[in-house]
């Protein structure tokens, strides 16, 4: 997948609920020249990064859409019901202190189903999955201030759908656009 004309990055993710986004918005965000904070429009939990595609490839990605549409049935086939994500327990840096994130639990089965459904699309699926919400990145190669880590945070939400996003980089961070959405089972569905 790739093109020399206006390639965009694509990935599969889940969004936060409005209530969880409100909890995240309460994380302290000191104005630091070395740190770029993500915005609520950028908050999501990536399940699989697919890589860069050209506009023509994205427009003709109906096979990818169909593959993603199989995920709910795959979850059901493996005895997985509604998906509930759990945010927390603390804000922390990934090793190297360049990405400040909040861990997210409860998405492993969904991420596995997405990896299986999209195995022939994009970049090879990674062997390692660590669900998280990125809240800040350092600029350049700087290490982030250790004191930004450690704030307690906890929230949970029912995940209503998975989303294929396109991403275009910009000076204030990436801008995302929904390309395809797949509804997931909710509580009370059989």
C-alpha positions in Angstrom: 0.0 0.0 0.0 1.5 3.3 -1.0 1.3 6.1 -3.4 3.3 9.2 -4.2 0.2 11.5 -4.3 -1.1 12.7 -1.0 -0.8 9.4 0.8 -2.6 9.2 4.1 -2.1 7.0 7.1 -4.9 4.6 8.0 -5.6 2.8 11.2 -8.4 1.0 13.1 -9.4 2.4 16.5 -12.1 2.9 19.0 -13.2 6.2 20.4 -13.7 7.3 24.0 -17.2 7.9 25.3 -18.0 11.5 26.1 -17.9 10.7 29.8 -14.4 9.2 29.5 -13.2 12.1 27.4 -14.4 14.4 30.2 -12.3 12.4 32.7 -9.2 12.6 30.4 -9.7 16.4 29.9 -9.1 16.8 33.7 -5.5 15.5 33.3 -3.1 18.4 34.1 -1.6 19.9 30.9 1.1 22.3 31.9 2.3 24.6 29.1 5.7 23.1 28.2 7.7 24.0 25.1 9.0 20.4 24.9 5.6 18.7 25.0 2.7 18.7 22.5 -0.6 17.7 24.1 -3.2 15.8 22.1 -6.6 17.3 21.7 -10.0 15.6 22.3 -10.4 15.3 18.5 -7.3 13.1 18.5 -8.2 10.9 21.4 -8.7 7.3 20.4 -7.2 3.8 21.1 -5.5 2.3 18.1 -6.2 -1.4 17.5 -4.1 -1.7 14.4 -2.1 0.6 12.2 -2.3 -0.2 8.5 0.2 2.2 7.0 0.1 4.7 4.2 -2.3 4.5 1.3 -2.9 6.7 -1.7 -6.3 8.3 -2.3 -7.2 5.8 -5.0 -6.5 2.9 -2.8 -8.5 4.3 0.0 -11.5 5.0 -2.3 -11.3 1.4 -3.5 -10.9 -0.2 -0.1 -14.3 -2.0 -0.1 -12.5 -5.3 0.6 -11.0 -3.8 3.7 -14.4 -2.5 4.8 -15.9 -6.0 4.2 -13.0 -7.5 6.3 -13.7 -5.1 9.1 -17.4 -5.9 8.9 -16.6 -9.5 9.9 -15.2 -8.5 13.3 -18.5 -8.6 15.3 -19.2 -12.2 14.1 -15.7 -13.2 14.9 -16.0 -11.9 18.4 -19.3 -13.8 18.8 -17.7 -17.0 17.4 -15.1 -16.8 20.2 -17.6 -16.2 22.9 -16.9 -12.5 23.3 -19.8 -10.3 24.1 -20.0 -6.5 24.3 -16.7 -4.8 24.5 -15.9 -2.8 27.7 -12.7 -0.8 27.9 -11.1 0.2 31.2 -8.8 3.3 31.3 -6.1 3.7 33.9 -4.9 3.3 36.6 -2.3 6.0 36.1 -0.8 8.3 33.4 2.6 7.1 32.4 5.5 7.4 30.0 6.4 4.7 27.6 10.1 3.7 27.8 12.2 6.6 26.5 9.8 9.2 27.9 8.6 10.5 24.5 4.9 9.3 24.6 2.8 10.1 27.6 -0.1 7.7 27.7 -2.9 6.1 29.7 -3.2 2.3 29.6 -6.4 0.8 28.4 -7.6 -2.8 29.3 -10.4 -4.9 27.8 -9.5 -4.5 24.1 -7.3 -7.5 23.5 -10.0 -9.8 22.0 -11.2 -6.9 19.7 -7.7 -6.1 18.6 -7.0 -9.7 17.9 -10.2 -10.0 15.8 -9.2 -6.8 13.9 -5.6 -8.2 13.3 -7.1 -11.4 11.9 -9.6 -9.7 9.7 -7.1 -7.3 8.3 -4.0 -9.5 8.1 -3.7 -9.1 4.3 -4.1 -5.3 4.4 -1.4 -2.7 5.0 1.7 -3.1 7.0 2.3 -6.6 8.6 0.4 -6.8 11.9 2.6 -6.3 14.8 3.1 -9.2 17.3 2.7 -6.8 20.3 -0.4 -4.9 21.2 -0.6 -2.5 24.1 -3.8 -0.6 24.2 -3.3 3.0 25.3 -4.5 6.6 24.9 -1.8 9.0 23.9 -2.2 12.3 25.8 1.1 14.0 24.8 4.3 13.6 22.8 7.6 15.3 23.2 8.9 17.5 20.4 12.0 16.2 18.7 14.0 13.6 20.6 13.6 15.3 24.0 12.6 13.2 27.0 9.4 14.3 28.7 9.4 15.6 32.3 9.2 12.6 34.6 6.7 14.5 36.9 4.0 14.3 34.2 3.6 10.6 35.0 1.9 9.1 38.0 -1.5 11.0 38.1 -4.2 8.5 39.0 -7.0 8.1 36.5 -9.8 5.6 36.1 -12.8 5.2 33.8 -14.6 2.6 31.8 -16.9 2.6 28.9 -18.9 0.3 26.6 -17.3 0.4 23.1 -20.1 0.8 20.5 -18.1 0.5 17.4 -14.7 0.2 15.7 -13.6 2.8 13.2 -11.3 2.9 10.2 -9.6 6.3 10.3 -7.5 8.2 7.8 -4.8 10.5 9.3 -3.2 13.6 7.8 -0.3 15.1 9.7 -0.3 18.8 10.5 1.6 21.4 12.6 -0.7 20.9 15.6 -0.7 17.1 15.3 -2.7 14.7 13.1 -6.3 15.3 11.9 -8.5 12.2 11.6 -11.4 11.4 9.4 -13.8 8.5 9.7 -13.5 6.2 6.6 -15.7 3.3 7.8 -17.5 2.4 11.0 -18.6 -1.1 12.3 -21.1 -1.4 15.0 -20.2 -3.8 17.8 -22.6 -5.8 20.0 -24.1 -3.9 22.9 -25.5 -5.0 26.3 -28.9 -6.5 25.8 -28.2 -7.8 22.3 -28.3 -11.5 21.8 
